[in-house]
Amino acid sequence: MNKQVRVALVDDHALCRNGLTELLEHRGGVKVVGTTGQPDQVVPLLREHQPDLLVLDLRMPTTDGLSLLRRIRSEGCDTPVVILTMSDAEDDIAAALRAGVRGYLLKDMEPEDVIDSIVRAARGELVVAPAMTLKLAQILQSGQKTSAKRDLFGSLTEREREILEHLARGESNKAIARALDISHDTVKLHVRHILAKLNLSSRVEAAVFAVEYRSDS
């Protein structure tokens, strides 16, 4: 049995904190170990509860999420961080990724997608809102030649290409399994093969590859 995911939430709006807590605990089986809207309370909260993941708002009245993240790191806290924000600006996601966040999610995502993304991030995956995938592709231009990408894409089986398209839409393994009528474990195996063949390290990078390949083709 998988260990229950434990998260902490930082957002200056109590309604957002309470709503996300309700969503994660009652629909996602996630344990919210602490919440705050006060930047000065974040480090003590992390030290006390040691969550698997910190979900952090990007815009707050007294500070911004990335400045707070730098403060957290300077205090020796290495809790993985996912940004949850209303901002879909390319500069913001670029700055967040440079700061080392594990994910960038949007508050207008479907609730089930937010839950799934937070759980996957807590278990080590890099997660990005589907609406941000194209912008991420533009930020992370790999410089690969079109011919090299074509060779890598050509190494994939028909099923792997199909799954890659689902990854490009930001779908979870469970959603892909349902769409293709295959098991969750089979999807996980295909994703591992896709990453190995494309010389990539995460499903987000695979999604970026797919978007770039389509734009180059």
C-alpha positions, 0 to 999 in steps of 0.5 A, a space after each residue: 500500500 502506498 504511503 499517504 501523501 502529506 502536504 502543506 499549503 501556503 496561500 494568503 486567501 483563507 478561502 483558497 486554503 480551506 477549499 484546497 484542504 477540503 479537496 485534497 483530504 476528502 476527494 484525494 486521500 491526501 493529508 494536509 498537515 498544515 496551512 498558513 497565509 503568513 510567510 514567517 510561519 512557513 519555515 516553522 511549519 515545514 520543520 514541525 510537520 516535514 511534509 512530502 510537498 509544499 503547495 505554494 501560491 505565487 502572488 501574496 501581498 507581502 512577498 512572492 512565492 519564489 522569494 519565499 522559496 529562496 528564504 525557505 532554502 536558505 533556512 535549510 528546508 529542502 521540502 519539494 515545492 509546487 506552485 499553484 497560481 492564477 498566473 499563466 505568464 511565460 516569465 513566471 513559469 520560467 522563473 519558477 522552474 529555474 528556482 527548482 520547483 517540482 511543479 507549476 499548476 493553475 488554479 483554474 485546472 479541473 479539481 481532479 487534475 490538481 489532486 492527481 498532479 499534487 500526488 504525483 509531485 509528492 512522489 517525485 514527478 515534475 508536473 505542469 498544468 496542461 495549458 502551460 505545456 506549449 509555453 514550457 516547450 518554448 522555454 526549454 528549447 533543446 536545440 535538437 535538430 529536426 532530423 535528430 528528433 525525427 530519428 528519436 520519434 521513429 524509434 517509438 512503437 505505434 502504441 508508444 507514440 499514442 501514449 506520447 500524444 496523451 502525455 502531451 495533453 498532460 494526462 495522468 497514467 490513470 487517464 491514459 489507461 482508461 482512454 486506451 483500455 489498458 492497465 495502469 501498470 502497462 502505461 507506466 511500462 510504456 512511459 519508461 520505455 518512451 523516456 529511455 528511447 527519447 533520452 529524457 528524464 520526466 514525463 513533462 520533458 516527453 510532453 515538451 518533446 511531443 509539442 516541439 516535434 509537432 511544430 517542427 514536422 
